[in-house]
Every structure is written in C-alpha cells, then in structure tokens.
Amino acid sequence: MKHLGILAHSVEGAALCLRAFCQEGFRELGPDDHPDVSLDLIAMARSMPAWDAGDHDPIRATLGESVRRLAAAGADFFACPDNTAHLALERPGGDLPLPGLHIARVVADQAARDGRARVGVLGTRYTMDGPVYPRELAARGIAAEVPDAADRDTVHRIIFDELVNGVFTDEIAARVRRGHRAARRTWVRRRRAGVHRDPAAGHARCVAAADTGFHPPARPCRLRGGRRAASSSGVARRARRRFGR
C-alpha cells in the first residue's frame, strides 16, 4: 500500500481530509486499518501576507518545504486538501520531490462522470476569482459558476473569520442551505448542475479510490514545476483495487 502525505494549509481542511481518508480505510480494509499517512502543516499565518499581496511564489516555497518533509517521512505521493493552495502549487519553480493529486482535476473528473453541465464553486475569494476551477471544468465541457461580488465577499469573510477556526454556527448552516437552494434553482433551470463546496473529504475519498499503484496515467496531472502527478482518471474503474491491495 502507498503512503499518503497530506500537504496541509489550513487546520480544518487537513483534519477533515485525514479523518475521511482513515475512515475510508476502515470501510475498505477492516476495523482500525488504513494505509500509512503523514501530515505536514506550516502555519497559514506565514503565507497570509503573500496571499493578500497576490504573491504566490513565496507560498509555493512554503508548501514545497512541507512536501520535502513529507518525502522525508516516507510518503509516496501527496494530496493538498486546500483549493486556494493550488494557485501557488501551479506556479513555476523547482521540482517538488513527490507527485501530487490536483484537487480541481479530481473534482472536475467526478463532475464529468456525473454528467454535470454547470458547477457552482464556493471557496475563498482567491479560489472563486481564480482560474483553477474554470480552466479544469472548461476542459471537460463544464461551466463554472460563482456568486456575485457581494456574496463572494461574504463567503470569503465567513471562511477566514469562522470556518478555518473551527466555528460553524447555525447561522452559517442556514446561509449555506439558503445559498445552495438559490444556486440550484438558478442553475438547474439552465441545465443539470452541481454545487462544489469544500472538497477536502471528497478529495480524501478520491485519494483512497485512486490507483495508488500509480501506473502511468493516460492524461498526466502536473503541478507546475513538479514531477508528474497522479491523474484521477479511471478512479471508478480502479476502485476495486483501493489502497494498492
């Protein structure tokens, strides 16, 4: 079985990914069993000035430091359960010492398999305004939709003021439900749609279901400046061989 390295950027996203990955192991391998997993987290505070300045290169350097530590811990590959971090991971730079799954490509591949025509993207302002999801979805003939500017500001504020600090109030839950219903009413009128929220747990399940033997992928997924990363294509077909067994 392959050793997963979780490249963490926020505490909550990383914790959710770790828990979901291990629980998938319990379901597939038996009680208390899962593949080896290591997690590395450098405090997000170190990167926030660069995020605010739109300077992604220093953030890539920080994430690269985590990847090197995961490699030293024995990880065979990494997954980063953070949408926004992929803006930095895609920047040019020196080779990363491990291959990695690309979160947006995992999500886009799943949306394509589900027959989605439009996908709503919620996340930080950097994610909603950024090119990662529109590009990956468009490559599969899927449209990306984001809220209007005022709602994007609200979502961004809630994420940084509350969600990344583990605060999830009834008011937030009610807002999410209202927003989800409104989005579906709008998008379903056009064509079949899906709403993409935080994919950390789903990403962990895709990691578990993916070909952890890492045969050469049909369509390589590449994080800029790094080695070839594992493609999520064929996840469903290879799910029977989960965790390399």
C-alpha positions as CSV (number, residue, x, y, z in Angstrom):
1,M,0.0,0.0,0.0
2,K,1.2,3.5,-0.8
3,H,2.0,6.0,1.9
4,L,-0.1,9.2,1.6
5,G,1.3,12.6,2.5
6,I,-1.3,15.3,3.4
7,L,0.1,18.7,2.4
8,A,-1.9,20.8,4.8
9,H,-2.5,24.6,4.6
10,S,-5.5,25.1,6.9
11,V,-6.1,23.1,10.1
12,E,-9.7,22.3,9.4
13,G,-9.3,21.2,5.9
14,A,-6.3,19.0,6.7
15,A,-8.1,17.4,9.7
16,L,-11.2,16.6,7.6
17,C,-9.0,15.0,4.9
18,L,-7.1,12.9,7.5
19,R,-10.3,11.7,9.1
20,A,-12.1,10.9,5.9
21,F,-9.1,9.1,4.4
22,C,-8.7,6.9,7.5
23,Q,-12.4,6.2,7.8
24,E,-12.4,5.1,4.1
25,G,-9.6,2.7,5.2
26,F,-11.8,1.3,7.9
27,R,-14.6,0.6,5.4
28,E,-12.4,-0.9,2.8
29,L,-9.7,-2.7,4.8
30,G,-11.4,-3.5,8.1
31,P,-11.6,-2.1,11.6
32,D,-8.7,0.2,12.6
33,D,-6.9,-0.4,9.3
34,H,-5.8,2.2,6.7
35,P,-2.7,2.9,4.6
36,D,0.2,4.9,6.2
37,V,-0.4,8.6,6.2
38,S,1.7,11.5,7.2
39,L,0.6,15.2,7.6
40,D,2.7,18.3,7.5
41,L,1.3,21.7,8.3
42,I,3.2,25.0,8.3
43,A,1.1,27.7,10.0
44,M,-1.1,29.6,7.5
45,A,-0.1,32.9,9.1
46,R,3.3,32.6,7.4
47,S,1.6,32.8,4.0
48,M,-1.2,35.3,4.6
49,P,0.8,38.4,3.8
50,A,1.6,36.9,0.4
51,W,-2.0,35.8,-0.2
52,D,-3.1,39.4,0.5
53,A,-0.4,40.8,-1.8
54,G,-1.3,38.3,-4.6
55,D,2.3,37.0,-4.5
56,H,2.1,33.2,-4.9
57,D,5.8,32.4,-5.3
58,P,6.7,32.6,-1.6
59,I,3.6,30.4,-0.8
60,R,4.8,27.8,-3.2
61,A,8.2,27.8,-1.5
62,T,6.5,27.3,1.9
63,L,4.3,24.4,0.5
64,G,7.4,23.0,-1.1
65,E,9.1,22.8,2.3
66,S,6.1,20.8,3.6
67,V,6.4,18.4,0.5
68,R,10.1,17.9,1.3
69,R,9.2,16.9,4.8
70,L,6.5,14.5,3.7
71,A,9.0,12.9,1.3
72,A,11.5,12.6,4.2
73,A,8.7,10.9,6.3
74,G,8.4,8.2,3.6
75,A,5.3,9.4,1.7
76,D,4.9,8.1,-1.9
77,F,2.7,11.0,-3.0
78,F,0.8,13.9,-1.6
79,A,-2.7,15.4,-1.7
80,C,-3.4,19.0,-0.7
81,P,-6.9,19.4,0.6
82,D,-7.0,23.1,0.0
83,N,-8.4,24.7,-3.1
84,T,-6.6,28.0,-2.8
85,A,-3.2,26.5,-2.2
86,H,-3.3,25.1,-5.8
87,L,-2.9,28.7,-7.1
88,A,0.6,28.6,-5.5
89,L,1.3,24.9,-6.3
90,E,0.8,25.7,-10.0
91,R,3.4,28.4,-10.1
92,P,6.7,27.7,-11.9
93,G,9.5,26.5,-9.7
94,G,11.9,23.8,-8.8
95,D,10.7,20.2,-8.9
96,L,8.6,19.0,-6.0
97,P,10.1,15.8,-4.5
98,L,6.7,13.9,-4.6
99,P,3.9,13.6,-7.2
100,G,0.6,15.0,-6.1
101,L,-3.1,14.8,-6.9
102,H,-4.6,18.0,-8.2
103,I,-7.7,18.8,-6.3
104,A,-9.5,20.7,-9.1
105,R,-8.9,17.9,-11.6
106,V,-10.2,15.3,-9.2
107,V,-13.4,17.4,-8.7
108,A,-13.8,18.1,-12.4
109,D,-13.3,14.5,-13.4
110,Q,-16.0,13.5,-10.9
111,A,-18.3,16.2,-12.2
112,A,-17.8,14.9,-15.8
113,R,-18.6,11.3,-14.7
114,D,-21.7,12.6,-13.0
115,G,-22.8,14.3,-16.2
116,R,-22.8,17.8,-14.8
117,A,-23.1,20.7,-17.2
118,R,-22.5,23.6,-14.7
119,V,-20.7,23.5,-11.3
120,G,-21.1,26.2,-8.7
121,V,-17.8,26.9,-6.9
122,L,-17.7,28.2,-3.4
123,G,-14.4,29.0,-1.5
124,T,-12.1,31.8,-0.6
125,R,-12.1,34.9,-2.8
126,Y,-8.8,33.7,-4.2
127,T,-10.4,30.5,-5.4
128,M,-13.7,32.0,-6.6
129,D,-11.8,34.7,-8.6
130,G,-9.0,32.5,-9.7
131,P,-8.5,30.4,-12.9
132,V,-8.1,26.9,-11.4
133,Y,-11.7,25.6,-11.4
134,P,-12.9,27.5,-14.6
135,R,-10.0,26.0,-16.5
136,E,-10.3,22.5,-15.3
137,L,-14.1,22.4,-15.7
138,A,-14.0,24.0,-19.1
139,A,-11.5,21.4,-20.3
140,R,-14.3,18.9,-19.7
141,G,-17.1,21.0,-21.3
142,I,-18.4,22.1,-17.9
143,A,-19.2,25.7,-17.0
144,A,-18.1,27.1,-13.6
145,E,-20.4,29.5,-11.7
146,V,-19.5,31.7,-8.7
147,P,-21.7,34.0,-6.6
148,D,-21.9,37.7,-7.3
149,A,-19.2,40.0,-5.8
150,A,-21.1,40.8,-2.6
151,D,-21.8,37.2,-1.9
152,R,-18.2,36.2,-2.7
153,D,-17.0,38.8,-0.1
154,T,-19.4,37.2,2.5
155,V,-18.2,33.7,1.8
156,H,-14.6,34.8,2.0
157,R,-15.2,36.5,5.3
158,I,-17.0,33.5,6.8
159,I,-14.2,31.2,5.8
160,F,-11.4,33.2,7.3
161,D,-13.3,34.6,10.4
162,E,-15.1,31.4,11.3
163,L,-14.6,28.2,9.3
164,V,-10.8,28.0,9.4
165,N,-11.1,28.5,13.1
166,G,-13.5,25.5,13.5
167,V,-16.5,27.7,14.1
168,F,-19.7,26.5,12.3
169,T,-22.7,28.3,13.7
170,D,-26.4,27.6,13.0
171,E,-26.5,30.9,11.1
172,I,-23.7,29.8,8.8
173,A,-25.5,26.5,8.2
174,A,-28.7,28.3,7.4
175,R,-26.9,30.6,5.0
176,V,-25.3,27.7,3.2
177,R,-28.7,25.9,2.9
178,R,-30.3,29.1,1.5
179,G,-27.4,29.7,-0.9
180,H,-27.4,26.1,-2.0
181,R,-31.2,26.2,-2.7
182,A,-30.9,29.5,-4.6
183,A,-28.0,28.3,-6.6
184,R,-29.7,25.1,-7.6
185,R,-32.9,27.0,-8.6
186,T,-30.8,29.2,-10.8
187,W,-28.5,26.6,-12.3
188,V,-30.9,23.7,-12.6
189,R,-33.2,26.0,-14.8
190,R,-30.3,26.1,-17.3
191,R,-29.1,22.5,-17.2
192,R,-28.2,19.8,-14.7
193,A,-25.8,21.4,-12.2
194,G,-23.8,20.6,-9.1
195,V,-22.6,22.8,-6.3
196,H,-18.9,22.3,-5.3
197,R,-18.1,23.3,-1.7
198,D,-15.1,22.3,0.3
199,P,-13.9,19.1,-1.3
200,A,-11.4,18.1,1.4
201,A,-13.4,15.0,2.4
202,G,-14.3,14.1,-1.1
203,H,-10.7,14.6,-2.1
204,A,-9.6,12.1,0.6
205,R,-12.1,9.5,-0.7
206,C,-10.8,10.0,-4.2
207,V,-7.3,9.5,-3.0
208,A,-8.4,6.3,-1.4
209,A,-10.2,5.2,-4.5
210,A,-7.5,6.2,-6.9
211,D,-4.9,3.9,-8.4
212,T,-2.4,4.0,-5.5
213,G,-0.1,1.8,-7.6
214,F,0.5,4.9,-9.7
215,H,0.6,3.2,-13.1
216,P,1.4,5.8,-15.8
217,P,-1.8,7.9,-16.2
218,A,-3.5,8.3,-19.5
219,R,-3.7,12.1,-19.0
220,P,-1.0,13.3,-16.7
221,C,-1.9,15.8,-14.0
222,R,1.0,18.1,-13.4
223,L,1.6,20.6,-10.6
224,R,3.7,23.4,-12.2
225,G,7.4,22.9,-11.7
226,G,6.9,19.5,-10.0
227,R,7.1,15.9,-11.1
228,R,4.2,14.2,-13.0
229,A,1.3,13.9,-10.6
230,A,-1.2,11.1,-10.4
231,S,-4.2,11.5,-12.6
232,S,-7.7,10.9,-11.2
233,S,-8.9,9.4,-14.4
234,G,-10.1,5.8,-14.1
235,V,-10.9,6.2,-10.4
236,A,-14.2,4.4,-10.7
237,R,-12.6,1.6,-12.7
238,R,-9.8,1.2,-10.3
239,A,-11.8,1.5,-7.1
240,R,-11.8,-2.3,-6.7
241,R,-8.1,-2.1,-6.2
242,R,-8.2,0.5,-3.5
243,F,-5.1,1.2,-1.4
244,G,-3.0,-1.0,-3.7
245,R,-4.3,-4.3,-2.4
